[in-house]
Amino acid sequence: MEVEWHTQAAAALGNRRIRGNIRRALDGLVAKRWAAFPDGEEWAQLRDQGYAIRSYALAHLPELLEGLEHRCTANGIRVHWAETCGQANQLVLDILQRHAARRLVKGKSMVSEELGLNAFLEDRDIEVVETDLGELIVQLAGERPFHIVGPAIHKDRKQVAELFRAQFPGLPDSEDTEALTAIARRILREKFRSATAGLTGVNFAVAETGTLALVENEGNGRMCTTVPQLHIAVMGIEKVIARLDQLPTLLTLLTRSATGQPITTYVNLIGAPRRAGELDGPEEVHLILLDNGRSRLFADPELRATLHCIRCGACMNHCPVYTRLGGHAYGTVYAGPIGSILEPQLRGLAAAGRLVDASSLCGACSGVCPVRIPIPDLLNRLRAEGVGAGTESQVLGRGSRRNLKQTALWRLWAWCHADPGRYRLMSSLVGKTGTGITQLAKPWTRTRLAPRLAPKNLHRLAREAGFAEDCED
């Protein structure tokens, strides 16, 4: 896995076109985000409120989930629980098969990416259509989303035009962005009309009222939840919040942090299936609550902070690693700083532990996180878990990244520094070897100049200069 990570990172760094596309897209998002929070005091207060809301929700997660199920059921929404991705996929399939649905139109949903839902359904002869423009582009290209908010930010309009030209040869050929959007709209309109079922994610679920909140900019989410007769919503269990009056604060933080907008174009609040006398809406609404390891995160008081995330993508936009590598180099569903702490916990350190090293620990991610997730602290915790240091925990793959050579070197270092005599002897030997000993620090020296070690230590230089005649080596 380590070799795979380095290969993917090297390939990403060598792709100038993608790096240029990322830079232009993320520079714009960063500028808009800072413009959206001109008042530092307001920003700090909003962050405190967002942190408090998410902390309360996670501290009371079991009872809030039970309350959400109770209210949703009372509203007519059918609630399902899935401990694993396989169970969630099977639930979706069973619901679709009961309605003889052969086509599913999808709104943007990172949880469905986590499930691998598209491939699962397509293998069972169910057509899956991504209706978010960015998601549609990466689906046609056979790729994963590149970014939590902008799935196709790595592609420029010429690449999108080439893709549409290859996929839809009978439609008008253009490299104009508005024309390309119109082509996508034309393709999707018929899909919406003929689909039996729609599927979306959930940004926040309100336990107090049984309300599912979904934010978007294109209107495709609203089409997926109102035109088909069946709506399936999938969400991680951490997305629940306690009260409806907490929603405005989180929406303000989410939309400003994600795209720099004061509010998104569409805010959909789904509380029930279609009722008598209503002109649109689905006849059935199903909510699938996914665990997939989240209960394990919830059980750890420190790592629980990972579940605060509201999926705004601000940490990715400001990360010096992500902005140079992009999302595909990570090889995971969730990329960037949030992916570097979430994926190793969901999949285990043996499978995704390499991501905890994909950070400079500069703190830019935690500085912009709207709900104050201490990402660098959690990265250090997971690094320690990877080598089996610290107290016992439930982190999957604990100790799987332990390297016997590194362990031996650190023990030697500790042994030398524990005694003044041994330290002086080692300092003298290191000085005499020149730069040779720094070769032991590979791969650190692969990307940095090896330090030039002084042949004489400070004590000896001081004594030779006559400043400390009684100074010992």
C-alpha positions as CSV (number, residue, x, y, z in Angstrom):
1,M,0.0,0.0,0.0
2,E,2.9,2.4,0.7
3,V,4.3,1.8,-2.8
4,E,0.9,2.4,-4.3
5,W,0.5,5.7,-2.4
6,H,3.9,7.0,-3.5
7,T,3.3,6.0,-7.1
8,Q,-0.1,7.8,-7.1
9,A,1.4,10.9,-5.5
10,A,4.2,11.0,-8.0
11,A,1.8,10.6,-10.9
12,A,-0.4,13.4,-9.6
13,L,2.6,15.8,-9.2
14,G,3.6,15.1,-12.7
15,N,0.3,16.0,-14.3
16,R,0.6,19.7,-15.0
17,R,-2.8,20.0,-16.5
18,I,-4.7,18.6,-13.6
19,R,-2.5,20.6,-11.1
20,G,-3.3,23.8,-13.0
21,N,-7.1,23.0,-13.0
22,I,-7.0,22.3,-9.2
23,R,-5.1,25.5,-8.5
24,R,-7.5,27.7,-10.4
25,A,-10.6,26.0,-8.9
26,L,-9.3,26.0,-5.3
27,D,-7.9,29.5,-5.4
28,G,-11.4,30.7,-6.3
29,L,-13.0,28.8,-3.5
30,V,-10.5,30.0,-1.0
31,A,-11.0,33.6,-2.0
32,K,-14.8,33.3,-1.8
33,R,-14.6,31.6,1.5
34,W,-12.5,34.3,3.1
35,A,-14.8,37.0,1.6
36,A,-17.8,35.2,3.2
37,F,-16.4,35.6,6.7
38,P,-15.2,39.2,6.7
39,D,-15.9,39.6,10.5
40,G,-13.4,37.6,12.5
41,E,-15.5,37.9,15.7
42,E,-18.6,36.6,13.9
43,W,-16.5,33.7,12.4
44,A,-15.3,32.7,15.8
45,Q,-18.8,32.8,17.3
46,L,-20.2,30.8,14.5
47,R,-17.5,28.2,14.9
48,D,-18.1,28.0,18.6
49,Q,-21.9,27.5,17.9
50,G,-21.2,24.9,15.3
51,Y,-18.8,23.0,17.5
52,A,-21.3,23.1,20.4
53,I,-24.1,21.8,18.2
54,R,-22.1,18.9,16.8
55,S,-20.5,18.1,20.2
56,Y,-24.0,17.9,21.8
57,A,-25.3,15.7,19.0
58,L,-22.4,13.2,19.3
59,A,-22.6,13.2,23.1
60,H,-26.3,12.2,22.9
61,L,-26.0,10.2,19.6
62,P,-27.9,7.0,20.7
63,E,-30.9,8.9,22.0
64,L,-31.0,11.3,19.1
65,L,-31.0,8.5,16.6
66,E,-33.8,6.8,18.4
67,G,-35.7,10.1,18.5
68,L,-35.0,10.6,14.8
69,E,-36.4,7.1,14.0
70,H,-39.5,7.7,16.1
71,R,-40.3,11.1,14.5
72,C,-39.6,10.0,11.0
73,T,-41.7,6.9,11.4
74,A,-44.5,9.1,12.8
75,N,-44.2,11.3,9.7
76,G,-44.5,8.3,7.4
77,I,-40.8,7.9,6.5
78,R,-39.6,4.3,6.7
79,V,-36.3,4.0,8.6
80,H,-33.7,1.2,8.1
81,W,-30.5,0.5,10.0
82,A,-27.4,-0.8,8.3
83,E,-24.3,-1.8,10.2
84,T,-22.2,-2.4,7.1
85,C,-22.0,-1.2,3.5
86,G,-23.1,-4.6,2.3
87,Q,-26.3,-4.3,4.4
88,A,-27.0,-0.8,3.2
89,N,-26.6,-1.8,-0.5
90,Q,-28.9,-4.8,0.0
91,L,-31.5,-2.6,1.6
92,V,-31.4,-0.2,-1.4
93,L,-31.7,-3.1,-3.8
94,D,-34.6,-4.7,-1.9
95,I,-36.5,-1.4,-1.9
96,L,-35.9,-0.9,-5.7
97,Q,-36.9,-4.5,-6.5
98,R,-40.2,-4.2,-4.6
99,H,-41.0,-1.2,-6.8
100,A,-39.7,-2.9,-10.0
101,A,-37.4,0.0,-10.4
102,R,-34.9,-0.4,-13.2
103,R,-33.5,3.2,-13.2
104,L,-32.3,5.2,-10.2
105,V,-31.6,8.9,-10.5
106,K,-29.1,10.1,-7.8
107,G,-28.4,13.4,-6.1
108,K,-24.9,14.1,-4.8
109,S,-24.1,11.7,-2.0
110,M,-20.6,10.9,-0.6
111,V,-22.1,8.1,1.5
112,S,-23.3,6.3,-1.6
113,E,-19.6,6.5,-2.8
114,E,-18.6,5.0,0.5
115,L,-21.0,2.2,-0.2
116,G,-19.8,1.6,-3.7
117,L,-23.5,1.7,-4.5
118,N,-23.4,2.5,-8.2
119,A,-21.3,-0.6,-9.1
120,F,-23.4,-2.8,-6.8
121,L,-26.6,-1.8,-8.5
122,E,-25.3,-1.8,-12.1
123,D,-24.0,-5.4,-11.6
124,R,-27.7,-6.2,-10.9
125,D,-28.9,-4.6,-14.1
126,I,-30.2,-1.4,-12.5
127,E,-29.3,1.8,-14.4
128,V,-27.8,4.5,-12.1
129,V,-27.7,8.1,-13.3
130,E,-25.7,10.7,-11.4
131,T,-27.7,14.0,-11.8
132,D,-25.3,16.5,-10.2
133,L,-23.2,17.9,-13.1
134,G,-19.9,17.2,-11.5
135,E,-20.9,13.7,-10.5
136,L,-22.3,13.0,-14.0
137,I,-18.9,14.0,-15.5
138,V,-16.9,11.7,-13.3
139,Q,-19.4,8.9,-13.8
140,L,-19.1,9.2,-17.5
141,A,-15.3,9.3,-17.1
142,G,-15.3,6.2,-14.9
143,E,-13.7,8.0,-12.0
144,R,-14.3,8.7,-8.4
145,P,-15.3,12.2,-7.2
146,F,-12.2,14.4,-7.0
147,H,-13.5,16.6,-4.2
148,I,-16.3,16.5,-1.7
149,V,-17.9,19.6,-3.0
150,G,-16.7,19.8,-6.6
151,P,-16.4,16.2,-7.9
152,A,-15.0,17.3,-11.3
153,I,-12.9,20.3,-10.4
154,H,-9.8,18.6,-11.9
155,K,-11.3,18.8,-15.4
156,D,-11.4,21.9,-17.6
157,R,-14.2,22.7,-20.1
158,K,-12.2,21.2,-23.0
159,Q,-11.9,17.9,-21.2
160,V,-15.6,17.9,-20.4
161,A,-16.3,18.7,-24.1
162,E,-14.2,15.8,-25.2
163,L,-16.0,13.5,-22.8
164,F,-19.5,14.6,-23.9
165,R,-18.4,14.4,-27.6
166,A,-17.4,10.8,-27.0
167,Q,-20.4,9.8,-24.9
168,F,-23.1,11.7,-26.8
169,P,-22.1,11.9,-30.5
170,G,-25.6,12.9,-31.6
171,L,-25.8,16.1,-29.5
172,P,-24.4,19.5,-30.4
173,D,-20.6,19.8,-30.0
174,S,-19.4,22.8,-28.0
175,E,-16.7,23.8,-25.5
176,D,-18.8,26.6,-24.0
177,T,-19.6,26.0,-20.4
178,E,-23.2,27.2,-20.7
179,A,-23.7,25.0,-23.7
180,L,-22.2,22.0,-22.0
181,T,-24.5,22.6,-19.0
182,A,-27.5,22.8,-21.4
183,I,-26.4,19.4,-23.0
184,A,-26.3,17.8,-19.5
185,R,-29.7,19.3,-18.7
186,R,-31.2,17.9,-21.9
187,I,-29.8,14.4,-21.2
188,L,-31.0,14.4,-17.6
189,R,-34.5,15.8,-18.2
190,E,-35.8,12.5,-19.7
191,K,-34.0,10.5,-17.0
192,F,-36.0,12.4,-14.4
193,R,-39.3,11.8,-16.2
194,S,-38.9,8.1,-16.6
195,A,-37.2,7.2,-13.3
196,T,-39.2,5.2,-10.7
197,A,-36.8,6.0,-7.9
198,G,-34.5,8.8,-6.7
199,L,-31.7,8.6,-4.1
200,T,-30.0,11.3,-2.2
201,G,-27.7,11.9,0.7
202,V,-28.6,13.9,3.8
203,N,-26.7,16.9,5.0
204,F,-28.4,17.0,8.4
205,A,-31.3,15.1,10.0
206,V,-33.3,16.8,12.7
207,A,-34.3,14.4,15.6
208,E,-36.8,16.9,17.0
209,T,-39.0,17.0,13.9
210,G,-37.9,14.0,11.8
211,T,-36.7,16.4,9.0
212,L,-34.1,15.6,6.4
213,A,-32.2,18.6,5.2
214,L,-30.5,18.6,1.8
215,V,-28.6,21.5,0.3
216,E,-27.6,21.9,-3.3
217,N,-27.1,24.5,-6.1
218,E,-28.4,22.8,-9.3
219,G,-32.0,21.7,-8.5
220,N,-31.2,18.1,-9.3
221,G,-31.6,17.1,-5.7
222,R,-35.1,18.5,-5.6
223,M,-35.9,16.7,-8.9
224,C,-34.6,13.4,-7.4
225,T,-36.8,13.8,-4.3
226,T,-40.0,15.0,-5.9
227,V,-40.4,13.6,-9.4
228,P,-40.0,9.8,-8.8
229,Q,-42.6,8.0,-6.8
230,L,-39.9,6.6,-4.5
231,H,-37.2,8.5,-2.6
232,I,-34.4,6.7,-0.8
233,A,-32.1,8.8,1.5
234,V,-28.8,7.4,2.8
235,M,-26.8,9.0,5.6
236,G,-24.1,8.3,8.2
237,I,-25.5,8.1,11.7
238,E,-23.3,11.1,12.7
239,K,-25.4,13.5,10.6
240,V,-28.2,13.8,13.2
241,I,-28.7,17.0,15.1
242,A,-31.0,17.7,18.0
243,R,-33.3,20.6,17.1
244,L,-34.6,22.5,14.0
245,D,-33.4,25.8,15.4
246,Q,-29.8,24.6,15.2
247,L,-30.0,24.1,11.4
248,P,-29.5,27.8,10.3
249,T,-26.1,27.9,12.1
250,L,-24.9,24.8,10.4
251,L,-26.2,25.8,7.0
252,T,-24.4,29.2,7.4
253,L,-21.2,27.5,8.2
254,L,-21.6,24.8,5.5
255,T,-22.4,27.0,2.6
256,R,-20.0,29.8,3.3
257,S,-17.1,27.4,4.0
258,A,-17.9,25.2,1.0
259,T,-18.5,27.7,-1.8
260,G,-18.5,31.2,-0.2
261,Q,-22.2,31.6,-0.7
262,P,-24.4,33.1,2.1
263,I,-26.8,30.2,1.3
264,T,-27.2,27.6,-1.4
265,T,-29.7,28.0,-4.2
266,Y,-31.9,25.1,-2.9
267,V,-32.5,24.1,0.7
268,N,-34.7,21.1,0.7
269,L,-36.5,20.1,4.0
270,I,-38.1,16.7,3.6
271,G,-40.4,15.7,6.4
272,A,-42.8,13.1,4.9
273,P,-43.9,11.4,1.7
274,R,-46.6,13.0,-0.4
275,R,-49.8,13.6,1.4
276,A,-53.4,13.8,0.2
277,G,-53.9,17.0,-1.9
278,E,-50.2,17.6,-2.6
279,L,-49.2,17.9,-6.2
280,D,-45.7,16.5,-6.1
281,G,-43.4,14.4,-3.9
282,P,-42.8,10.7,-3.6
283,E,-45.3,8.2,-2.5
284,E,-42.7,6.5,-0.3
285,V,-39.6,7.9,1.5
286,H,-37.0,5.5,3.0
287,L,-34.1,6.6,5.3
288,I,-31.1,4.3,5.6
289,L,-28.9,5.0,8.6
290,L,-25.3,3.7,8.0
291,D,-22.9,2.8,10.7
292,N,-19.9,1.2,8.9
293,G,-17.5,1.8,11.8
294,R,-18.9,5.1,13.1
295,S,-19.9,3.5,16.4
296,R,-16.3,2.6,16.9
297,L,-15.2,6.2,16.4
298,F,-18.0,7.4,18.7
299,A,-16.7,5.1,21.5
300,D,-13.3,6.9,21.6
301,P,-13.6,10.3,23.3
302,E,-10.8,11.8,21.3
303,L,-11.4,10.3,17.8
304,R,-15.1,11.1,18.1
305,A,-14.2,14.6,16.9
306,T,-13.8,13.1,13.4
307,L,-17.6,12.7,13.3
308,H,-18.1,16.5,13.7
309,C,-17.4,16.9,10.0
310,I,-20.2,18.6,7.9
311,R,-18.5,17.8,4.6
312,C,-17.8,21.5,3.6
313,G,-14.4,20.7,2.0
314,A,-12.7,23.8,3.4
315,C,-9.8,21.7,4.9
316,M,-9.1,20.3,1.4
317,N,-9.1,23.7,-0.2
318,H,-6.5,25.0,2.2
319,C,-4.3,21.9,2.5
320,P,-0.9,22.3,0.9
321,V,-0.8,18.5,0.2
322,Y,-4.3,18.2,-1.3
323,T,-3.9,21.3,-3.4
324,R,-0.9,19.8,-5.1
325,L,-2.0,16.2,-5.3
326,G,-5.8,16.4,-5.7
327,G,-8.3,13.8,-4.7
328,H,-7.4,10.8,-6.8
329,A,-3.9,10.4,-5.5
330,Y,-5.3,9.4,-2.1
331,G,-7.0,6.3,-3.7
332,T,-9.9,6.6,-1.3
333,V,-13.5,7.9,-1.2
334,Y,-12.7,10.7,1.2
335,A,-9.5,12.6,0.4
336,G,-7.6,15.5,1.9
337,P,-7.2,16.2,5.6
338,I,-10.6,14.8,6.6
339,G,-10.0,11.7,4.5
340,S,-6.6,11.2,6.2
341,I,-8.3,10.8,9.6
342,L,-11.6,9.3,8.5
343,E,-10.5,6.6,6.1
344,P,-7.9,5.0,8.4
345,Q,-10.6,4.7,11.1
346,L,-13.3,3.3,8.8
347,R,-11.1,0.9,6.8
348,G,-8.3,0.3,9.4
349,L,-4.7,1.4,9.6
350,A,-3.4,-1.6,7.7
351,A,-5.5,-0.6,4.6
352,A,-5.4,3.2,4.8
353,G,-2.8,4.0,7.3
354,R,-0.5,5.6,4.7
355,L,-2.9,8.6,4.6
356,V,-1.9,9.7,8.1
357,D,1.5,10.6,6.7
358,A,0.0,12.7,3.9
359,S,0.2,15.9,5.9
360,S,2.7,18.6,6.8
361,L,0.9,19.2,10.2
362,C,0.8,22.9,9.3
363,G,-2.6,23.3,10.9
364,A,-4.3,25.1,8.0
365,C,-7.1,22.5,8.0
366,S,-8.0,23.0,11.7
367,G,-7.7,26.7,11.3
368,V,-10.5,26.8,8.7
369,C,-12.7,23.9,10.0
370,P,-16.1,25.4,10.8
371,V,-16.7,22.9,13.6
372,R,-13.2,23.0,15.1
373,I,-12.0,19.4,14.3
374,P,-8.4,19.2,15.6
375,I,-7.2,17.3,12.5
376,P,-3.4,17.6,13.2
377,D,-3.9,16.2,16.8
378,L,-6.0,13.3,15.4
379,L,-3.3,12.6,12.7
380,N,-0.7,12.4,15.4
381,R,-2.9,10.1,17.5
382,L,-3.4,7.8,14.5
383,R,0.3,7.8,13.7
384,A,1.0,6.6,17.2
385,E,-1.8,4.0,16.9
386,G,-0.1,2.8,13.7
387,V,3.1,1.8,15.5
388,G,1.2,0.5,18.6
389,A,2.2,3.4,20.9
390,G,0.1,4.7,23.7
391,T,-2.9,3.1,25.4
392,E,-5.0,0.3,24.0
393,S,-7.8,1.4,21.7
394,Q,-10.4,0.1,19.2
395,V,-8.6,1.5,16.2
396,L,-8.5,-1.1,13.5
397,G,-5.0,-2.2,12.5
398,R,-3.4,-0.8,15.6
399,G,0.3,-1.5,15.4
400,S,0.2,-2.6,11.8
401,R,2.5,0.1,10.6
402,R,5.2,-0.7,13.1
403,N,8.7,-0.9,11.5
404,L,11.3,-2.9,13.3
405,K,14.2,-0.9,11.9
406,Q,12.7,2.4,12.9
407,T,11.9,1.0,16.4
408,A,15.4,-0.2,16.9
409,L,16.8,3.2,15.8
410,W,14.6,5.2,18.1
411,R,15.5,2.9,21.0
412,L,19.1,3.4,20.3
413,W,18.5,7.2,20.2
414,A,16.7,7.0,23.6
415,W,19.5,4.9,25.1
416,C,22.2,7.3,24.0
417,H,20.3,10.4,25.2
418,A,19.5,8.8,28.6
419,D,23.1,9.1,29.8
420,P,25.5,12.0,29.5
421,G,28.5,9.8,28.8
422,R,26.8,7.8,26.1
423,Y,25.5,11.1,24.6
424,R,29.0,12.6,24.4
425,L,30.4,9.4,22.9
426,M,27.7,9.2,20.3
427,S,28.1,12.9,19.4
428,S,31.7,12.5,18.9
429,L,31.2,9.4,16.7
430,V,28.5,11.2,14.6
431,G,30.7,14.2,14.1
432,K,33.5,12.0,12.8
433,T,31.3,10.1,10.3
434,G,30.4,13.3,8.5
435,T,27.1,12.9,6.5
436,G,27.3,9.2,6.3
437,I,25.0,8.6,9.3
438,T,22.3,10.7,7.7
439,Q,21.7,8.0,5.2
440,L,20.0,6.1,7.9
441,A,17.3,8.8,7.8
442,K,16.0,7.9,4.4
443,P,13.4,8.5,2.9
444,W,13.6,11.8,4.9
445,T,16.8,12.8,3.0
446,R,15.3,11.8,-0.4
447,T,13.5,15.2,-0.6
448,R,15.7,17.2,1.8
449,L,19.4,18.1,1.9
450,A,21.2,16.0,4.4
451,P,22.5,18.1,7.3
452,R,26.3,18.8,7.4
453,L,27.5,17.5,10.8
454,A,30.2,19.4,12.6
455,P,33.4,17.4,13.2
456,K,33.8,19.2,16.6
457,N,31.1,19.8,19.1
458,L,30.5,23.2,20.8
459,H,32.3,22.2,24.0
460,R,35.4,21.3,22.1
461,L,35.3,24.5,20.0
462,A,34.8,26.6,23.2
463,R,37.8,24.9,24.9
464,E,40.0,25.3,21.9
465,A,39.1,29.0,21.7
466,G,40.0,29.4,25.4
467,F,36.6,30.4,26.6
468,A,36.0,27.2,28.6
469,E,39.2,25.6,29.6
470,D,37.5,23.3,32.1
471,C,34.7,22.3,29.6
472,E,34.5,18.5,29.1
473,D,33.7,16.8,25.8
